[in-house]
Amino acid sequence: MLAQSWLFVLLFICLIVLLGYLATQYRITKDITQANRNILTQGSVNVLKQMKEPINVTVYATKDDASGGDNFRKGMIDFMARYKREKKNIQLKFINPSEEPKLAQEAGVKEDGEMIVEYNKRSEHISPPIAEQEMTNLLVRLSRTNNQPIMYLDGHGERLLQGKKNQDLGEFGKVLESKGFKFANINLMLAQDVPSNGSMLVVAAPQVDLNAIETKKIKAYIEAGGNVLWLLDDDNLHGLKEVATYLGVSVSPGIVVDLSAKDYKQDAKNAFSVAYGDHAITRTFQYLTVYPEAHEVDAHASDEFGWKVSRLVDVAQKGWLESDKVAPGVKNFTVEFDEKKDKRGPINIGVALERIYGKKGQRVVVMGNANFLSNTFITSQSNVDFGVNIINWLAGDDSLITIQPMPLKDVNITIPETGWGHIWAMIIYNPIQLGSDQKSTYPFGLFNFIIPFAMIFAGFYFWWKRRKA
């Protein structure tokens, strides 16, 4: 019996050691929060996968005072643990600026809790509060290999990447700046030619015709291997017909009609898509995007100039391409499908062209829609992600083509005004009126008041019952 007991103990110890070893080698996590706030989103994971070098994180923060409710350092350890689970060579270090003021001064630290992130001999500061989206954007900026500015054409009523008007692309420009991109506006009436030191040229729906000299400069830039993003609002090329011919690009006069827009309570002139081509920009992209007043774009591969053409976006699976021109901004848009003139969906509204120029690749994207990135319609997160993917591909940062970390969805609580939802909210949230013009709310009233009083009542009841027994 003694031998059996010792054998059982040894087997039990071996089991514990084996479980401990497996726990160190394998990790399984499941986050049940709506926004997955306890694990990284796939976009952040993809960014970390392409960062091969070590990441050093230094946090300049005073020590936590648990008695005073200060747990900033613990919060940062928990926050960075999500990143360290995906990338082992992340080093986290804390420095107390009160005890090491010289180190904080030399590092340029200006506030308590400031963080310095270093990667591949580059560094950047970030201040609290810090969420996943801000941290991952910082890592994207540090890992970006192409620091050449994005040049955008100016002087012809274009949609500007730093513009504030509804039709401009300023909000999209802010997103690109958060990813580490720089901008330079180009006026070809003043510039001798399109500078060759930029990562790409953006031509965003000019409203005034370019003259022959300007068009010649843009064509020369493309002929010399320059990358281009061309956004078109209609088939009016505004003097760039020679460029379109060189690229083999054509644009439809009529816009896309999408009957599925009714499912989203939208006008039929807003075309929706979840169907994308097999291309680096869209290969991992499967999200809903919307394109107001979109035009079909087509391009043919040219043996003479060596272009390879890929379709990017198909819209209006339940719609068609209207043959007749429709004035921009038309409201209450109603048309009917004409079998003889109109083209049934799906309709392609974007193409990517690429070729080998010299020893490097050249890339061009033409979209039959500029509205999808405008300040008015940029509220769609998927539109932003798609636009960022296009820019990353044109800049040559293929490894950064990924879905960006989504903002948290479960940070706000909406209390119903009527019904059982309102009653349960009153029980759990428990707002208490203190005065005619002042109200203070005590969250989780169920736990702060109801449960404690219930436990006191239960304790008193059992005490009284035992006393009488």
N, C-alpha and C positions, 0 to 999 in steps of 0.2 A: 504493500500500500504506500509506503514511504517513497519507493522508487517511482510509482505511478504519479504521486503528488509532485515530485521533483521534475519528472518528465513533462507534466502539465505546465508547471511554472516555466520551464525552458521553452516549451512551444509557445506559451503565451508571450514571453519576452521576445522570441523570434518574430512573432506576428506583429508586435508593437514596433520593433525595429524595421520590419518590412513596410508597414504602413507609413512610418516616418520617412523612409527612403522614397516611397512612391509620392508622398506629399511634397517632397522637395523637388522631384523630377517632373511632376505633372500637376497642373492646376486647372480646375474647372470652376468657372464663375457664371452666375446667372443674375442679371439685374432685372428686377421686376418693376422698376420705376418707369413711368411713361417716356421720359426723355433719356433713359439709360444714363443717369447722372453718376453712377458708381463705376462705370467702365467707359473706355474710350469709344467714340464713334469710329466707323470703318474709315472715314476720311483721315482721322488722326493716325490710325494704325498704318494706313498706306504711306503717309508722310514719314513715319518713323522707319518703315521698312527700307526706304531708299536712302536713309541717313546712316552711312556705314561707320563714320568716325564717332568717337566718344562725345557726349554732351556734358558739359560742366555747368552746374547751376549753383550760384551763390546767392543766398538770401541774407540781406542785412536787416536783422530784426532783433529787438530786445527779447530777453527770455520770457517765456510764458509765466503769467501769474495766475495759477489755477484758482486761488482763493478769490481773485477779483474777476473771474470769468474770462480771462485773457488766454486764448488757446490758439493764437495765430500760427505758431511754429508747428503745432500738431496738425492743424488744418493743412499747412503746406506739405507736410510729410505725407498725409493721406492723399492730397491732390497729386503729388508727383509719383506716388506709388502706382497710380494707374498707368503712367508713362513708363515707369521702370519695369512693369510686368511685360510690356511689349518690347522694350529695348533695355537690355541688361547693363550696357555700359553708359548709364546716366549716373553721374556723381552729384549728390546733393550735399551742400555745405552751408552752415549757418555762421554768421559773424555778427556779434553784438556791437552795433555802432557806438554804444555808450562806453564799452570797454576798449574798443579798437577804433577811436575816432580818426586816427591817421589813415588807416586802411580804407575807411569809408570815404574820407576826403579824396584820397588818391584815385578811388574808383569812380568818383563823381556821383556818389549817392546823395540824394536830396531829401529823402523821406524814409521814415521807419517802415520796414516791410518791403522795400524795393528789391527787385531781383535782377541779377545779371546772368544772362544765358550765353555761353560760349560754345561755338561749334566751328571747326575747321579754320581756326585763327580769326574768326569773326565773332563779334559780341554785340548784344543789344540789351538795353534796360527795359524793364516792365514793372509797373507799379500796381499795387492792389486797388480794388478787388480784381482777381485774376480768374477768368473762366476758361474752359477748354478752347473755345473759339479763338480767344486772344492769344493763348499760349501756342496753339498749333499754327496760327498765322505767323507768329514770331519765328517758329522753327522753319516754316516755308521760306520766309525772307532770308534767314541765315543759310539755308541750303540752296538758294537760287544761284545758279552758275552764270546766268546771263544778266549783266547789269546795264546793258545798253538801253537807252530810253525808248519809249513808244512815241513815235512821231505821228501827229494827227494833222491832217490838212485843214487849213483855216483861210478865211477870207471870201467864202462863197456861200455863207449861210449854213455851214455844216452843223451837225449835232456834235457838240464839243465834249471831250472827255473831262473837262473841268468846268463845264457850263452849268448854270443853275435854272435855266428855263425848263418847262415841262418836257419839251421835245429833246433837250440835251441829254448827254450820257454821264452827267456829273456824279450821280450816286454810284453808278457802275465804276467810274473812275476812282471813287473813294475806296471801293472794295479792292481794286487793283493796287492802289497805293498801300493798303494794308498787307498785300501779298509781296511788297517789295519793289513794285514797278515805279519807274520815273517817267515823266512826260516832257515832250517838247512840241510846241505848235509850230507848224511850217506854213509860211506864206510864200507861195511860189512866184508871186509878183515881185518879191523882194529878194528871195534866195536865188543864188546862181543855179543851183540844182538841188535835188533831194539828197540830204546828207547820207553818207554811207555808213556812219557810225551809230545808226539807230538799229533797234531790233526788228522793227517793222514800220510800215506806213499805214495809218488808218484813214480811209476815205469814207466818211460817214454821211451819206446822202446830201451832197451839195445841192443848193437851191438855185444857184446862179451858174450859168455855163462857164466852164474853164476855157481860156483862149488856147489857141494852137500851140503857143510856146509852153504853157503850163502842162498841157497834155503830153507834149514831147518830153518834158523833164520826167514825168511820172513813168512814161514808157521806157525811157532810158534807164531809170532806176530799176524797173522790173527786168529789163534786158541784162542788167549788170548783176542779177541774182538777188534783188531785194525782196523781202517778204511783205505781203499786203493783206489787210483786212478791208474788204469793200462791202459796205452796207448800202443797199438800194431800196428806195421807197417806191419806185415805179420803173417803167421802161424808158423813162427820160434819162439818158446817160449824161446829160449836161456837159457835152463836149468830150466825153471820154469814150466815144465809139471806137477810136483807134486802139485804145487799151483793151476794150471788150473783144475786139477782133483778134488781137494778139493772144488773148487768153482763151479764145473760143467760147465766150460766154454770151448767153442770150437771156432776156428777161421778158416775162409775159406782160401784156398791157393790162389785163384784168386781174382782179384779186381772187383769193381763195375763199370759197363759201363753205363753212363747216356746220352742218346741222347738229352735230353733237354738242355744240356750244350751249344749246338749250339745257343740257344736263347740268351745266355749271352756271345757269342763269346769266348767260352772256349773249351778246349779239352774234349773229351768224358770221359776221366779218372777222371775228376772232377765231383763228384756227388753232386747234390743240394737237399735240403730238405725244405719243409714247413709243413711236417707231423711229429707229435711227439706223443709219448705215453701219457697215463693218469698217470702222476707221478708228485710229488711235484716239481721236477726240471723243467718240461716242461709244467705244467698245464696252466700257463699264458703266455707261450712263443709261438708266432706264426710268427716268422720272418724267413727270408731266410738265410740259412747257407750253407757253401760249404765245402766238404771233399775231398781233392785230394788223389787219389789212396787208396780208402777206402776198407776195408774187412768186410765181414759179421761176426757178432758175435752172438753166440747163447749160451743160458744157460738154464739148467733145474732145477726146484725146487727140492731140496733134502730133503726128510723126515728125513734122517739120521742126516744131519747137520742143518736143519731148515731154509734154505734160501728161501726167497720169491723173485721171479724174476719179473722185469718189463722191457718192451721194451721202449727205449728212442727215437730213431731216425730211421725213415724210409726214404730211399733215392731212387732215380732212379725210379720214377713212370713210366717213359717212357724208361726204360732200363732193364738191367739184371745183374746177377752175372756171370762173366766169369769163366769157369771151369779151364782153363789153367792158369798157373802162368805167370805173366807179370813182366819183370825186372823193378825195380824202376827207375823213371826219364826218361822213354821212351817218346820221342817226336813224333809228328805226329801219334798219336795212332789211329790205324784203325783195328777193328775186326768186325766180323759178328756173329749174334746170331745163336747158334746151338741148335735146339729144343731138341736134344737127350741128350746134356751134360749141357747146360747152364740153369740157373734158372731165370725166369722172375721177374721183380720188382713188388712191392717195396721190398727193401732189408733192413733188420734191421742191423745197424752197432754199436749199443750201448745198454748195459743193465745195470740196477741198481739192486743190490742185498742187501737185508737187513734181519736182524733177531734180536731177543732179546737175548742179552748175559748178563747173570747175571741180574742186575737191570737196565742196560742201553741198548740202541740200537746199533747195529753195521751196518755199511754201506760200500758198495763196488760199484764202477763204473768201468766197463770195456768198452773201446772204441776201435773199430777196425780201428782207425786212430789217428795218432799223428800230422800229417801235419796241421790240421785245427787250431792248436794253435801255430804253429811254427812262427818264426820271418818273414818268407817269406809270409805267408798267413794270418797273424793276422790282416791285414788291414781291413778285414770285421768286422764292428762293431757288427753284430749279432753273429759272432763266439766268440767274446770277451764276450758278454753277456751270451751266453750259457755256456762258460767255467767258468765264475764267478758263475753262478747258480749251476754248479756241485760242485765247491769248497765250496760254502756256505752250500749246503746240506750235504756234507761229514763232514764239520766242526760242523754241528748241528745248524747252524744259519738259520733255515727255514724261519724266518720272514724277512730275508734280501734277499731272492730269489726274484728278481725283475728285470725288464728291467732298465738298467742304463740310466741316463739323456743323451740325444744325444747332440753332439756338434752342434753349430749353423751352419746353412747352408747358410744364406743370409748375410754373413759379407763381401763378395767380390762382385764386379761388373765387369762383363766381357763385354767389349765394342766390338761389331762386327766391323770387318774391312771394310765391304762393305754393300751395300743395305740400305734400309730404317732404319734398326736398327742403322747403323752407323750415319746416318743423324740425327735421333732423339737424339742419344747419344751426338753428337756434339752440338746440341741445348741445351740439358739439362746440360751436363757435361762441355762443352765449354773449351777445352784445348787451351792455348795461348802460342805461341812460343816466347821466349824472346831472344834467341841467338842460334848460331850454335850448341853449346854443352850444352845448358841449356834450360829446359822447366819447366814452372810453370803451375799448373792446378788450375782453379777456379771452385769448384763444384757447381752444380745447377746454371749454367749460365742463364737459363731461368728466375729464380727468382732474380738473382743478377743484371742482365743487361737488358734483353728483357722486362720484365714486368715493371720495374721502368721507362725505357725510353718510353714505350708505355703509361704509366700513365702521364708522363710529356707532351708528345705529345698531349694526349687527353685533358689535362688541358689547354694547350696553345690553342688548337683548339676551345674549348668552350669559353675561354676568348675572343678570337678574334671574334668569331661569335656573342657574346653578345655585344661587343664593337661596331660592325658595325650595330647592330640592332637599 
